[in-house]
Amino acid sequence: MTEYGRGPGSEPWHPGDPLYGDQGWEGQQQYPHPQQASQYDHGGQGYVDPYGQGGHADQGYGGDPYQQQGQQYQQQPQYEQPPQQYADPQYQQQYETGYPGGGYDTPGHLGQQYDGNWESGQAAMAYGAPPADPYGGQNPDLYGTPEAYPPPQPPGRRQHPPEPVVDWAPEEEAQQPEPEEEKHPFFTGDDDADDDGYDEEPGRGRGSRDGDRERRSKAKKRKGKNGVACLVVALVLVGGVGGIGYFGYQFWQGEFGAAPDYTGSGSGEVQVEIPKSAGGYEIGNILKKAGVVKSVDAFVSAQQKNPRGLSIQAGAYTLKKEMSADSAVTLMLNPASQANLIIPEGKRNAWVYEKLDERLDLKPGTTKEIAFAKADSLGLPDWAKNHEELKDPLEGFLFPASYPVAKGTKPEDALRKMVSRANQEYTKLDLEAKAKGLGVKDPWELLTVASLVQAEGKTHDDFRKMAEVVYNRLRPDNHETYQLLQFDSTLNYLKGQSEIKISEQEANTNTDPYNTYKYKGLPPGPIDNPGNEALAAMLNPTNDGWIYFVATDGMNKTEFAKTLAEHNRLKDKFNANTGQ
């Protein structure tokens, strides 16, 4: 008994009741509100447990409604009134008045069965009493005839459209033809409704239970057969895909598996130029166009297989035609194949022009003519243009470095690369900002100083001292040489030679602006192409007071002096070492 005073339950329904076996949405209907489910004082009849099991409302399936089938249907004696009663005057008055024709404890009838309406929660009349007709008549039992629809379903379990219920002839229903199509959970992803032992069909009367079991048994057999069929179909599909994949792979191997490639080390000679930052596919395309390799894919594959393949640098290479991809990669990694033009530090432009003519199979002097004619269109900065009395407008701008120069390259294209490299280096040094701080007018004069340092210095240590000598001799208060540089290198430049011994007569008589024995200050422009060390020394000279220097061994050893007397002793040393 609950705390609301409910009795142990009522008698089981009689099998003749058309709703026998339908006990509240297949045993899942929730109980009414506790206040409405209380014990009412009408003949001592307690609250009716629809399952007859004495279960509580919060127990869900308190008892199996189907267990009543094996029970003996005997009329239960009327239970005594439980000692605990719910005495809410409101509900007591309501149920004392009752409904027309509705007895609550009439012998031979079930007690008042209280069942809340699913949606409204209002009390429903017992099955034993006819409901009141608001229009004054008696309504028939709409659920007790063969043509009737099944009782209303709860919102969560309604089906559209509802299936007709035939309670009186389950054997006929079993003979109906099977549906043509079944949506098996294998494809729909739904859970099998029969796995939990309950049918998800709407609640039906007793007469449909045997038919339900038979249908469930057949449905399980059909689902089992369909599951096997689905498995077979899946295996067939997998086998088909595997077969297609196998034959497809064989076809791919035959058509595309191996990239076209030459065999052997090739023949003849061809030069190619690889640009900066070129990747494997770009290099492969260049080689294929030149006839070196047969396909780009073959070269890329060979490059990736070679441990050093990714270290191929930009530059010009002398290769052979119709080489295997492996042979091409191996040869490009050999320095002997590189066809780059390397410009050493301190080389004059005349030397560069000759090398370009040789490399490009041009008539001697061709590159020099192009350089002079197109100087202003090759990328010179503004501060390097429009200088007078220059021997070469590009002197100092063919920067010492390695340049790819292959056959077929235009001379102006090669020169443009060299000038571009010089611009990059000079921009990094910020020559315009540092010129006045070093006592010169502009970047052009700084570059000229660097070229003198490069020409006269022999070692790294010499460069900074040589830069100081230049700046000290240019000073207005120089009373040793009176702003005369007196460098042999400038006289050698104007004559196109590299002699150590310069005759005093020529030095005193030659009137060329590059003769620093005769003209004060710097020459009209640079006399060579200085490298990075000479440029750095030009920007950072020593400050020791050096003003003289002599190559005492006649070749590589340079000694410095601060006075004329020291300088004369160094000259004597030079004469002794060279037999002068």
C-alpha positions as CSV (number, residue, x, y, z in Angstrom):
1,M,0.0,0.0,0.0
2,T,1.3,3.4,-0.9
3,E,1.3,6.5,1.3
4,Y,-1.9,7.6,-0.5
5,G,-3.9,4.6,0.8
6,R,-4.2,2.6,-2.3
7,G,-5.6,-0.9,-2.0
8,P,-4.0,-4.1,-3.2
9,G,-5.8,-4.0,-6.6
10,S,-9.1,-5.0,-8.3
11,E,-10.2,-8.2,-9.9
12,P,-8.8,-9.0,-13.3
13,W,-10.9,-7.9,-16.2
14,H,-13.2,-10.4,-17.7
15,P,-12.1,-11.9,-21.0
16,G,-15.4,-10.8,-22.5
17,D,-14.4,-7.2,-22.1
18,P,-13.4,-5.8,-25.6
19,L,-10.5,-3.9,-24.1
20,Y,-9.3,-6.9,-22.1
21,G,-5.5,-7.1,-22.4
22,D,-5.1,-3.4,-23.3
23,Q,-3.7,-2.1,-20.1
24,G,-2.6,1.4,-20.8
25,W,-0.4,1.7,-23.9
26,E,1.1,-1.7,-23.7
27,G,1.9,-1.3,-20.0
28,Q,3.8,1.9,-20.5
29,Q,1.2,4.5,-19.7
30,Q,2.3,6.6,-16.8
31,Y,0.1,6.8,-13.7
32,P,-2.0,9.9,-13.0
33,H,-1.1,12.5,-10.6
34,P,-0.8,11.2,-7.0
35,Q,-3.6,13.5,-5.8
36,Q,-5.9,12.2,-8.5
37,A,-4.8,8.6,-7.8
38,S,-5.8,8.7,-4.1
39,Q,-8.2,6.3,-2.4
40,Y,-11.8,7.5,-2.5
41,D,-14.4,6.6,0.1
42,H,-16.9,4.8,-2.1
43,G,-17.8,1.5,-0.9
44,G,-14.4,0.9,0.4
45,Q,-13.0,0.2,-3.0
46,G,-9.3,1.3,-3.2
47,Y,-7.3,2.5,-6.1
48,V,-7.2,-0.1,-8.8
49,D,-3.7,-1.3,-9.9
50,P,-4.2,-2.1,-13.6
51,Y,-1.7,-4.9,-13.4
52,G,-3.0,-6.4,-10.3
53,Q,0.6,-6.6,-9.0
54,G,0.6,-3.9,-6.3
55,G,3.3,-2.0,-8.2
56,H,3.9,1.6,-7.6
57,A,3.7,4.3,-10.2
58,D,7.4,4.9,-10.3
59,Q,8.2,1.3,-11.0
60,G,7.5,1.4,-14.7
61,Y,6.7,-2.2,-15.7
62,G,5.5,-3.1,-12.2
63,G,4.2,-6.4,-13.5
64,D,3.7,-8.3,-16.7
65,P,0.2,-7.7,-18.0
66,Y,0.4,-11.0,-19.9
67,Q,0.8,-13.0,-16.7
68,Q,-2.9,-12.7,-16.1
69,Q,-3.5,-15.2,-18.9
70,G,-2.6,-18.1,-16.6
71,Q,-4.5,-16.9,-13.6
72,Q,-7.8,-18.3,-12.6
73,Y,-10.4,-15.6,-13.1
74,Q,-12.2,-15.5,-9.8
75,Q,-14.2,-12.8,-8.5
76,Q,-12.1,-11.1,-5.8
77,P,-13.7,-10.4,-2.5
78,Q,-14.2,-6.8,-1.8
79,Y,-11.3,-5.5,0.2
80,E,-11.8,-3.7,3.4
81,Q,-11.2,-0.1,3.5
82,P,-7.5,0.6,4.2
83,P,-6.8,2.4,7.4
84,Q,-5.2,5.3,5.5
85,Q,-7.5,7.5,3.5
86,Y,-7.0,10.6,1.5
87,A,-9.7,13.1,2.5
88,D,-9.4,16.0,0.1
89,P,-12.9,17.6,0.3
90,Q,-12.7,18.8,-3.2
91,Y,-12.1,15.5,-4.7
92,Q,-14.4,13.7,-2.2
93,Q,-17.3,15.9,-3.1
94,Q,-16.6,15.4,-6.8
95,Y,-16.6,11.7,-6.7
96,E,-19.5,11.4,-4.3
97,T,-21.7,13.0,-6.8
98,G,-20.4,10.5,-9.4
99,Y,-21.6,10.3,-13.0
100,P,-24.9,9.3,-14.3
101,G,-25.4,5.6,-14.1
102,G,-22.0,5.1,-12.6
103,G,-21.7,2.9,-9.5
104,Y,-18.3,2.5,-8.0
105,D,-18.7,-0.8,-6.2
106,T,-21.6,-2.6,-7.8
107,P,-21.5,-6.4,-7.2
108,G,-20.4,-8.1,-10.3
109,H,-18.5,-5.1,-11.7
110,L,-15.0,-3.9,-11.4
111,G,-14.4,-1.0,-9.1
112,Q,-14.0,2.5,-10.3
113,Q,-10.9,2.4,-12.6
114,Y,-9.3,5.9,-12.5
115,D,-7.1,6.7,-15.5
116,G,-5.9,10.1,-16.4
117,N,-6.4,11.2,-19.9
118,W,-3.0,11.2,-21.6
119,E,-3.0,14.8,-22.7
120,S,-5.5,16.6,-20.4
121,G,-4.8,14.7,-17.2
122,Q,-8.6,14.6,-16.5
123,A,-10.2,11.6,-14.8
124,A,-11.8,9.1,-17.1
125,M,-14.9,7.0,-16.4
126,A,-14.6,3.4,-15.5
127,Y,-15.2,0.9,-18.2
128,G,-18.2,-0.5,-16.4
129,A,-20.2,2.7,-16.5
130,P,-21.4,4.5,-19.6
131,P,-20.0,8.0,-20.0
132,A,-22.2,11.0,-19.8
133,D,-23.4,12.4,-23.1
134,P,-23.3,16.2,-23.1
135,Y,-26.1,16.2,-25.7
136,G,-28.4,14.1,-23.6
137,G,-28.1,10.7,-25.4
138,Q,-26.0,7.6,-24.9
139,N,-22.9,7.2,-27.1
140,P,-21.9,3.7,-28.2
141,D,-18.6,2.2,-27.4
142,L,-16.5,3.4,-30.3
143,Y,-13.8,0.9,-29.6
144,G,-15.8,-2.2,-29.2
145,T,-16.9,-2.8,-32.8
146,P,-14.9,-4.6,-35.5
147,E,-14.9,-1.5,-37.7
148,A,-13.4,0.7,-34.9
149,Y,-9.9,2.2,-35.0
150,P,-7.5,1.2,-32.3
151,P,-7.6,3.3,-29.1
152,P,-5.7,6.7,-29.3
153,Q,-2.0,6.4,-29.0
154,P,0.3,8.7,-26.9
155,P,2.0,11.5,-28.9
156,G,5.4,9.8,-29.0
157,R,4.0,6.6,-30.5
158,R,1.5,7.7,-33.0
159,Q,1.9,6.2,-36.5
160,H,0.6,7.7,-39.8
161,P,-1.6,6.2,-41.1
162,P,-2.7,3.9,-38.3
163,E,-3.1,0.2,-39.2
164,P,-6.6,-1.4,-38.9
165,V,-7.0,-3.7,-36.0
166,V,-8.6,-7.0,-36.5
167,D,-8.9,-8.6,-33.1
168,W,-11.3,-11.4,-34.0
169,A,-9.4,-13.2,-36.7
170,P,-5.6,-13.4,-36.1
171,E,-5.4,-16.4,-38.4
172,E,-6.6,-14.3,-41.3
173,E,-4.0,-11.7,-40.6
174,A,-1.3,-14.4,-40.6
175,Q,-2.4,-15.4,-44.1
176,Q,-2.0,-11.9,-45.6
177,P,0.8,-11.7,-48.2
178,E,4.2,-10.5,-47.0
179,P,5.2,-6.9,-47.9
180,E,7.1,-6.5,-51.1
181,E,9.8,-4.3,-49.5
182,E,11.3,-4.3,-46.1
183,K,13.5,-1.6,-44.6
184,H,16.0,-3.7,-42.8
185,P,18.0,-2.0,-39.9
186,F,21.1,-3.1,-41.8
187,F,20.4,-0.2,-44.2
188,T,18.3,2.2,-42.1
189,G,20.5,2.1,-39.0
190,D,17.5,1.7,-36.7
191,D,17.5,-0.7,-33.8
192,D,15.7,-4.0,-34.2
193,A,12.3,-3.6,-32.7
194,D,12.2,-7.3,-31.6
195,D,15.5,-7.4,-29.8
196,D,14.0,-6.1,-26.6
197,G,11.1,-8.6,-26.6
198,Y,8.4,-6.0,-27.1
199,D,6.5,-5.2,-30.2
200,E,6.3,-1.5,-31.2
201,E,2.8,-2.0,-32.7
202,P,0.0,0.0,-31.0
203,G,-1.7,-1.7,-28.1
204,R,-4.2,-4.3,-29.1
205,G,-6.7,-6.7,-27.5
206,R,-6.0,-10.2,-26.4
207,G,-7.1,-11.7,-29.6
208,S,-4.1,-10.2,-31.5
209,R,-1.4,-11.5,-29.3
210,D,-0.9,-14.9,-30.9
211,G,-1.0,-13.3,-34.3
212,D,1.6,-10.8,-33.1
213,R,4.0,-13.5,-32.0
214,E,3.6,-15.3,-35.2
215,R,4.3,-12.1,-37.2
216,R,7.3,-11.3,-35.1
217,S,8.7,-14.8,-35.7
218,K,8.2,-14.5,-39.4
219,A,9.7,-11.0,-39.4
220,K,12.8,-12.3,-37.6
221,K,13.2,-15.0,-40.2
222,R,12.8,-12.5,-43.0
223,K,15.3,-10.1,-41.4
224,G,17.8,-12.9,-40.8
225,K,17.5,-13.9,-44.5
226,N,17.8,-10.3,-45.6
227,G,20.9,-9.8,-43.4
228,V,22.6,-12.8,-45.0
229,A,21.6,-11.4,-48.4
230,C,23.1,-8.0,-47.5
231,L,26.3,-9.6,-46.4
232,V,26.5,-11.5,-49.7
233,V,25.9,-8.3,-51.6
234,A,28.6,-6.5,-49.6
235,L,31.1,-9.3,-50.3
236,V,30.3,-9.2,-54.0
237,L,30.8,-5.4,-54.0
238,V,34.1,-5.7,-52.2
239,G,35.3,-8.4,-54.5
240,G,34.3,-6.3,-57.5
241,V,36.1,-3.2,-56.3
242,G,39.2,-5.3,-55.5
243,G,39.1,-6.8,-59.0
244,I,38.7,-3.4,-60.6
245,G,41.6,-2.1,-58.5
246,Y,43.9,-4.9,-59.4
247,F,43.3,-4.6,-63.2
248,G,43.4,-0.8,-62.9
249,Y,46.8,-1.1,-61.2
250,Q,48.1,-3.4,-63.9
251,F,46.9,-0.9,-66.5
252,W,48.5,2.0,-64.7
253,Q,51.8,0.1,-64.5
254,G,51.7,-0.7,-68.1
255,E,50.8,2.9,-69.2
256,F,52.1,5.2,-66.5
257,G,54.3,3.2,-64.1
258,A,57.7,4.1,-65.5
259,A,58.5,7.6,-66.8
260,P,60.1,7.7,-70.3
261,D,63.9,7.8,-70.0
262,Y,67.0,7.5,-72.1
263,T,69.7,5.0,-71.4
264,G,73.4,5.6,-71.2
265,S,75.5,8.7,-70.7
266,G,74.5,10.6,-73.8
267,S,76.5,12.1,-76.6
268,G,77.4,15.6,-78.0
269,E,77.4,18.7,-75.9
270,V,74.8,21.2,-74.7
271,Q,74.8,24.0,-72.2
272,V,71.9,24.8,-70.0
273,E,71.3,27.6,-67.5
274,I,69.5,26.9,-64.3
275,P,68.0,30.0,-62.6
276,K,68.1,30.7,-59.0
277,S,65.7,28.9,-56.7
278,A,64.7,26.4,-59.4
279,G,63.1,23.2,-58.2
280,G,63.2,19.7,-59.6
281,Y,60.4,20.1,-62.0
282,E,61.6,23.4,-63.4
283,I,65.1,21.9,-63.8
284,G,63.6,18.9,-65.5
285,N,61.7,21.1,-67.9
286,I,64.8,23.0,-68.9
287,L,66.7,19.8,-69.5
288,K,63.9,18.2,-71.5
289,K,63.7,21.3,-73.8
290,A,67.4,21.1,-74.3
291,G,67.2,17.4,-75.2
292,V,69.2,16.2,-72.2
293,V,66.5,14.0,-70.6
294,K,63.5,12.4,-72.1
295,S,60.9,13.3,-69.4
296,V,60.6,15.6,-66.5
297,D,59.3,12.8,-64.2
298,A,62.3,10.7,-64.9
299,F,64.6,13.5,-63.9
300,V,62.7,14.3,-60.7
301,S,62.7,10.7,-59.7
302,A,66.4,10.4,-60.3
303,Q,67.1,13.6,-58.3
304,Q,65.1,12.3,-55.4
305,K,66.9,9.0,-55.4
306,N,70.3,10.6,-55.3
307,P,71.4,11.5,-51.8
308,R,72.9,14.8,-53.1
309,G,70.2,15.4,-55.7
310,L,68.6,18.3,-54.0
311,S,71.9,20.2,-53.7
312,I,72.0,21.1,-57.4
313,Q,72.8,24.8,-57.6
314,A,71.8,27.6,-60.0
315,G,74.3,28.2,-62.8
316,A,75.3,27.1,-66.2
317,Y,76.1,23.4,-66.9
318,T,77.7,21.7,-69.8
319,L,75.8,18.4,-70.4
320,K,75.2,15.9,-73.1
321,K,72.2,15.1,-75.1
322,E,69.9,12.1,-74.6
323,M,71.3,11.2,-71.2
324,S,69.6,8.9,-68.7
325,A,68.1,10.9,-65.9
326,D,70.5,9.3,-63.4
327,S,73.5,10.3,-65.5
328,A,72.3,13.9,-65.9
329,V,71.9,14.3,-62.1
330,T,75.4,12.8,-61.5
331,L,77.0,15.1,-64.0
332,M,75.3,18.2,-62.7
333,L,76.7,17.4,-59.3
334,N,80.2,17.3,-60.8
335,P,82.0,20.7,-60.7
336,A,83.5,20.0,-64.1
337,S,80.1,20.3,-65.7
338,Q,79.5,23.8,-64.4
339,A,79.8,26.4,-67.1
340,N,79.5,29.4,-64.8
341,L,81.6,32.5,-65.5
342,I,83.5,33.4,-62.3
343,I,84.7,36.9,-62.0
344,P,87.6,37.2,-59.4
345,E,88.0,40.2,-57.2
346,G,89.9,43.2,-58.7
347,K,89.4,42.1,-62.3
348,R,88.9,44.9,-64.8
349,N,85.9,45.1,-67.2
350,A,88.2,44.4,-70.1
351,W,88.9,40.9,-68.8
352,V,85.2,40.2,-68.3
353,Y,84.4,41.3,-71.9
354,E,87.0,38.9,-73.3
355,K,85.7,36.0,-71.3
356,L,82.1,36.6,-72.4
357,D,83.1,36.7,-76.0
358,E,84.9,33.4,-75.6
359,R,82.1,31.7,-73.7
360,L,79.4,32.9,-76.1
361,D,81.4,32.2,-79.3
362,L,81.3,35.9,-80.2
363,K,83.7,38.0,-82.2
364,P,86.3,39.6,-79.9
365,G,85.2,43.1,-78.9
366,T,81.5,42.3,-79.4
367,T,80.6,42.4,-75.7
368,K,82.6,45.6,-75.1
369,E,80.7,47.4,-77.9
370,I,77.4,46.3,-76.4
371,A,78.5,47.4,-72.9
372,F,79.4,50.9,-74.1
373,A,76.3,51.3,-76.3
374,K,73.8,50.1,-73.7
375,A,75.4,51.1,-70.5
376,D,72.5,53.3,-69.3
377,S,69.9,50.6,-70.0
378,L,71.7,47.8,-68.0
379,G,70.6,48.9,-64.5
380,L,73.2,51.4,-63.3
381,P,72.0,53.6,-60.4
382,D,71.6,57.3,-61.0
383,W,74.7,58.2,-59.1
384,A,76.8,56.1,-61.5
385,K,75.7,57.9,-64.6
386,N,76.9,60.9,-66.6
387,H,80.5,61.0,-65.4
388,E,83.1,62.5,-67.8
389,E,86.4,61.2,-69.0
390,L,85.6,57.6,-68.0
391,K,87.5,54.7,-69.6
392,D,84.5,52.4,-69.1
393,P,81.0,53.4,-68.0
394,L,80.5,50.0,-66.4
395,E,83.8,49.8,-64.5
396,G,83.2,48.8,-60.9
397,F,79.7,47.4,-61.6
398,L,80.6,43.9,-62.9
399,F,80.6,42.6,-59.4
400,P,83.0,39.7,-58.6
401,A,80.8,36.5,-58.4
402,S,79.8,33.4,-60.3
403,Y,77.3,33.9,-63.1
404,P,75.6,31.3,-65.3
405,V,76.6,32.0,-68.9
406,A,75.6,29.3,-71.3
407,K,75.8,29.3,-75.1
408,G,73.0,31.2,-76.6
409,T,72.9,33.8,-73.8
410,K,72.9,37.4,-75.0
411,P,75.8,39.5,-73.8
412,E,73.5,42.3,-72.5
413,D,71.6,39.7,-70.4
414,A,74.8,38.5,-68.8
415,L,76.0,42.1,-68.1
416,R,72.6,43.0,-66.7
417,K,72.9,40.2,-64.1
418,M,76.3,41.5,-63.0
419,V,75.2,45.1,-62.7
420,S,72.1,43.9,-60.7
421,R,74.4,42.0,-58.3
422,A,76.6,45.1,-57.8
423,N,73.6,47.2,-57.0
424,Q,72.4,44.8,-54.4
425,E,75.8,44.8,-52.7
426,Y,76.2,48.6,-52.8
427,T,72.7,49.1,-51.5
428,K,73.4,47.0,-48.5
429,L,76.4,49.1,-47.7
430,D,74.4,52.3,-47.9
431,L,77.1,54.2,-49.7
432,E,75.2,57.4,-50.1
433,A,74.8,57.9,-46.3
434,K,78.5,57.1,-45.5
435,A,80.2,59.2,-48.2
436,K,80.5,62.5,-46.5
437,G,81.5,61.0,-43.2
438,L,84.6,59.6,-44.9
439,G,85.6,63.0,-46.5
440,V,84.4,62.3,-50.1
441,K,81.5,63.7,-52.1
442,D,79.3,60.8,-53.1
443,P,79.0,57.0,-53.5
444,W,80.9,57.2,-56.9
445,E,84.0,58.5,-55.1
446,L,83.7,55.8,-52.4
447,L,83.5,53.1,-55.1
448,T,86.6,54.6,-56.7
449,V,88.5,54.5,-53.4
450,A,87.5,50.8,-53.0
451,S,88.8,50.0,-56.4
452,L,92.2,51.6,-55.5
453,V,92.4,49.7,-52.3
454,Q,91.6,46.5,-54.2
455,A,94.3,47.2,-56.8
456,E,97.1,48.2,-54.4
457,G,96.4,46.0,-51.4
458,K,97.8,42.5,-51.3
459,T,96.3,41.0,-48.1
460,H,93.3,41.5,-45.9
461,D,95.4,43.4,-43.4
462,D,96.8,45.6,-46.1
463,F,93.3,46.7,-47.2
464,R,92.5,48.9,-44.2
465,K,95.9,50.5,-44.1
466,M,95.7,51.2,-47.8
467,A,92.3,52.8,-47.3
468,E,93.8,55.1,-44.7
469,V,96.6,56.0,-47.1
470,V,94.1,57.1,-49.7
471,Y,92.0,59.2,-47.3
472,N,95.2,60.8,-45.8
473,R,96.5,61.8,-49.2
474,L,93.2,63.4,-50.2
475,R,93.1,65.6,-47.1
476,P,93.6,69.4,-47.9
477,D,96.3,69.7,-45.1
478,N,98.4,66.9,-46.6
479,H,101.9,68.5,-46.9
480,E,103.6,65.2,-47.8
481,T,102.1,64.6,-51.3
482,Y,99.9,67.6,-51.6
483,Q,96.7,65.6,-52.5
484,L,98.6,63.6,-55.2
485,L,97.8,59.9,-54.8
486,Q,100.8,58.8,-57.0
487,F,99.5,55.3,-57.5
488,D,101.1,53.1,-60.2
489,S,97.8,51.2,-60.5
490,T,96.0,54.2,-62.1
491,L,98.7,54.6,-64.7
492,N,98.6,50.9,-65.4
493,Y,94.9,51.1,-65.8
494,L,94.9,53.8,-68.4
495,K,97.6,51.9,-70.3
496,G,95.8,48.6,-70.0
497,Q,98.7,46.9,-68.3
498,S,99.9,45.6,-64.9
499,E,103.5,46.6,-64.5
500,I,105.2,47.0,-61.2
501,K,107.9,49.3,-62.4
502,I,106.7,52.6,-63.8
503,S,109.2,55.0,-65.3
504,E,109.4,58.4,-63.8
505,Q,109.5,60.0,-67.2
506,E,106.1,58.5,-68.2
507,A,104.6,59.3,-64.8
508,N,105.6,62.9,-65.2
509,T,104.6,63.4,-68.8
510,N,101.4,61.4,-69.3
511,T,98.5,63.8,-69.3
512,D,95.7,61.3,-69.0
513,P,93.2,62.1,-66.2
514,Y,93.9,58.7,-64.7
515,N,97.5,59.6,-64.1
516,T,97.5,60.3,-60.4
517,Y,101.2,61.3,-60.5
518,K,100.2,64.4,-62.5
519,Y,96.6,65.1,-61.3
520,K,95.5,65.6,-57.7
521,G,92.7,63.7,-56.1
522,L,90.9,60.6,-57.3
523,P,90.8,59.4,-60.9
524,P,87.6,60.0,-63.0
525,G,86.2,56.6,-61.8
526,P,86.9,53.1,-60.5
527,I,89.8,51.2,-62.1
528,D,88.5,47.7,-61.3
529,N,85.7,45.7,-59.7
530,P,86.3,45.6,-55.9
531,G,85.2,42.7,-53.8
532,N,83.6,42.6,-50.4
533,E,86.9,42.8,-48.4
534,A,88.0,46.0,-50.2
535,L,84.6,47.5,-49.8
536,A,84.6,46.8,-46.1
537,A,88.1,48.3,-45.7
538,M,87.1,51.4,-47.6
539,L,84.3,52.0,-45.0
540,N,86.5,51.1,-42.0
541,P,90.1,52.4,-42.5
542,T,92.8,52.3,-39.9
543,N,93.7,55.5,-38.0
544,D,97.4,55.1,-37.5
545,G,98.7,57.9,-39.6
546,W,99.9,55.8,-42.6
547,I,100.6,57.9,-45.7
548,Y,103.3,55.9,-47.7
549,F,103.6,52.2,-48.8
550,V,106.0,50.2,-50.9
551,A,105.9,46.6,-52.1
552,T,109.3,45.8,-50.8
553,D,109.6,42.3,-52.4
554,G,108.2,43.5,-55.6
555,M,105.2,41.1,-55.4
556,N,103.1,40.4,-52.3
557,K,104.7,42.1,-49.3
558,T,103.6,45.7,-48.7
559,E,105.2,47.8,-46.0
560,F,103.8,51.2,-44.8
561,A,105.4,54.4,-43.5
562,K,104.2,57.6,-41.9
563,T,107.1,60.0,-43.0
564,L,109.0,60.6,-46.2
565,A,112.2,59.5,-44.6
566,E,110.7,56.1,-43.7
567,H,109.3,55.8,-47.3
568,N,112.8,56.4,-48.8
569,R,114.3,53.5,-46.7
570,L,111.5,51.3,-48.0
571,K,112.3,52.2,-51.6
572,D,115.9,51.3,-51.0
573,K,114.7,47.9,-49.7
574,F,112.6,47.5,-52.8
575,N,115.5,48.3,-55.2
576,A,117.7,45.8,-53.4
577,N,115.2,43.0,-53.6
578,T,114.3,43.6,-57.3
579,G,117.8,44.4,-58.6
580,Q,116.9,47.9,-59.6
